[in-house]
């Protein structure tokens, strides 16, 4: 099964190959749960960028924040997601 698109920005192919799960449904569930734990101010711009393909400038306009803030919030979401996923992997 393929790597979910959301993971492309926070995991390399090598990291993904180390992240072994039983099936794609489990992976998506784990990812969904991890994303739900991220504060909205970070995860909303992340989703807009990664899942909806909006540009930083567009996200800034839609969320009424500066473009630099959008970039830092997306980066923070990536860091927090990586931490959440690392915790899940460590529990296995």
Secondary structure, DSSP 8 states (H G I E B T S, - for coil): ----GGGGGT--HHHHHH---S-HHHHHHHHHHHHHTS-HHHHHHHHHHHTT---HHHHHHHHTS-HHHHHHHHHHHHHHHHHHHHHHHHH-
